[in-house]
């Protein structure tokens, strides 16, 4: 490979690596926003992530013919991105399940709170009122 071509591949690999590192930083920011329940921050992140993914996809297409040694650092960062994205997905899923359960409780439709009448039929648990003994 000529020095010009080698420099070009190094530059393209470097650009792709930089994009992947930006994506990883954004995923870490998302994890922090999830932990802090920062809804404002969480609303801005999907667009930023998509822009980075689009740019990264274009770079990866250019790197398709490069050697594994040239793309190894990129692959490592992309694996970290995948792990961070999966972790964030699990947190989001858990929070959604919790919110659904809380909403169901507020609406009074939680099946787990039903009781049985003396005749054996199911009934919703009565609402608890303060001041009743």
Backbone torsions as a table, in degrees:
resi	resn	phi	psi	omega
1	UNK	NA	138.0	-179.1
2	UNK	-74.9	163.0	-179.2
3	UNK	-62.7	-37.2	179.6
4	UNK	-65.1	-46.7	-180.0
5	UNK	-65.3	-40.0	179.2
6	UNK	-64.3	-42.0	178.1
7	UNK	-65.3	-37.3	179.2
8	UNK	-65.2	-44.7	-179.3
9	UNK	-66.1	-38.2	178.1
10	UNK	-63.3	-41.6	179.2
11	UNK	-65.1	-45.2	179.6
12	UNK	-65.5	-42.0	177.3
13	UNK	-64.0	-39.0	178.0
14	UNK	-64.3	-40.5	178.0
15	UNK	-64.5	-44.5	179.1
16	UNK	-63.5	-41.8	178.6
17	UNK	-62.5	-42.6	178.7
18	UNK	-61.3	-43.0	178.1
19	UNK	-62.9	-42.5	179.4
20	UNK	-64.3	-39.4	177.8
21	UNK	-66.0	-37.0	176.0
22	UNK	-64.3	-41.2	178.4
23	UNK	-63.1	-43.4	178.6
24	UNK	-61.5	-42.9	178.0
25	UNK	-62.3	-38.6	178.8
26	UNK	-67.1	-38.8	177.4
27	UNK	-66.2	-35.3	175.9
28	UNK	-68.5	-38.0	175.9
29	UNK	-63.6	-39.5	177.6
30	UNK	-63.3	-42.5	178.4
31	UNK	-60.4	-41.9	178.3
32	UNK	-64.7	-44.4	179.4
33	UNK	-64.0	-36.4	176.6
34	UNK	-65.2	-44.0	-179.6
35	UNK	-63.8	-37.2	-178.9
36	UNK	-89.6	-3.5	-176.5
37	UNK	52.5	45.8	179.3
38	UNK	-86.1	88.7	-175.4
39	UNK	-63.9	-35.4	179.5
40	UNK	-61.4	-46.5	178.9
41	UNK	-64.9	-41.9	-178.1
42	UNK	-63.9	-27.6	179.7
43	UNK	-74.9	-26.5	-178.1
44	UNK	-87.2	-22.3	-173.0
45	UNK	-67.7	-39.7	-177.9
46	UNK	-56.7	-41.7	179.0
47	UNK	-64.9	-41.2	178.3
48	UNK	-65.4	-42.2	178.9
49	UNK	-62.8	-42.4	-178.4
50	UNK	-64.3	-39.8	178.2
51	UNK	-61.4	-44.7	178.7
52	UNK	-65.5	-41.1	179.1
53	UNK	-63.1	-40.9	178.7
54	UNK	-62.8	-46.2	179.6
55	UNK	-64.6	-39.7	179.5
56	UNK	-66.6	-38.5	178.0
57	UNK	-62.3	-40.2	177.5
58	UNK	-64.1	-42.2	179.4
59	UNK	-65.6	-41.2	-178.8
60	UNK	-63.7	-34.7	177.9
61	UNK	-62.7	-35.6	178.7
62	UNK	-72.4	-23.6	-176.6
63	UNK	-95.1	4.0	-174.7
64	UNK	-56.6	-32.5	-176.2
65	UNK	-95.1	6.2	-177.4
66	UNK	-86.0	158.1	-176.1
67	UNK	-71.1	156.4	177.2
68	UNK	-58.0	-32.7	179.1
69	UNK	-65.8	-36.9	-179.0
70	UNK	-71.5	-29.6	-175.7
71	UNK	-105.6	2.3	-178.4
72	UNK	-57.9	-46.9	179.1
73	UNK	-61.0	-38.1	178.3
74	UNK	-63.7	-45.5	179.7
75	UNK	-60.1	-40.0	179.6
76	UNK	-62.4	-45.0	-179.5
77	UNK	-67.3	-39.0	178.1
78	UNK	-64.0	-35.5	175.4
79	UNK	-65.0	-38.7	176.6
80	UNK	-65.5	-39.0	177.1
81	UNK	-61.7	-44.4	-179.6
82	UNK	-62.3	-43.4	179.3
83	UNK	-64.3	-42.7	179.4
84	UNK	-65.3	-40.3	179.0
85	UNK	-65.0	-41.6	177.6
86	UNK	-64.4	-41.4	178.0
87	UNK	-61.0	-47.2	179.9
88	UNK	-62.8	-38.4	177.7
89	UNK	-62.0	-40.9	177.7
90	UNK	-64.7	-40.0	178.8
91	UNK	-64.6	-45.0	179.5
92	UNK	-61.4	-44.8	-180.0
93	UNK	-61.8	-43.1	179.3
94	UNK	-63.3	-43.3	179.0
95	UNK	-66.0	-37.4	177.8
96	UNK	-64.7	-42.5	178.8
97	UNK	-63.4	-41.5	178.4
98	UNK	-64.0	-44.9	178.9
99	UNK	-62.8	-39.3	179.2
100	UNK	-64.1	-42.8	179.2
101	UNK	-64.3	-44.1	179.0
102	UNK	-64.3	-40.6	178.4
103	UNK	-63.2	-40.8	177.8
104	UNK	-63.0	-40.5	176.7
105	UNK	-62.3	-43.4	179.8
106	UNK	-63.6	-34.3	179.9
107	UNK	-82.1	-10.5	178.7
108	UNK	79.1	19.2	-176.8
109	UNK	-109.7	24.8	-178.9
110	UNK	-80.3	112.8	-179.1
111	UNK	-58.0	-30.3	-177.1
112	UNK	-68.7	-17.6	-178.7
113	UNK	-94.8	6.2	179.9
114	UNK	-77.4	153.1	179.6
115	UNK	-125.6	179.3	179.6
116	UNK	-112.4	142.9	175.9
117	UNK	-80.7	169.3	176.6
118	UNK	-57.6	-22.4	179.2
119	UNK	-89.6	-1.4	175.9
120	UNK	92.5	2.0	177.8
121	UNK	-87.8	155.4	-178.7
122	UNK	-81.3	143.4	174.6
123	UNK	-143.7	152.1	177.4
124	UNK	-70.3	147.7	177.8
125	UNK	-64.1	138.7	179.5
126	UNK	-66.5	152.7	176.5
127	UNK	-68.3	139.4	177.2
128	UNK	-87.1	133.4	178.0
129	UNK	-114.0	140.3	176.1
130	UNK	-67.8	141.9	175.8
131	UNK	94.4	-8.8	176.9
132	UNK	-87.5	138.5	-179.2
133	UNK	-95.9	NA	NA
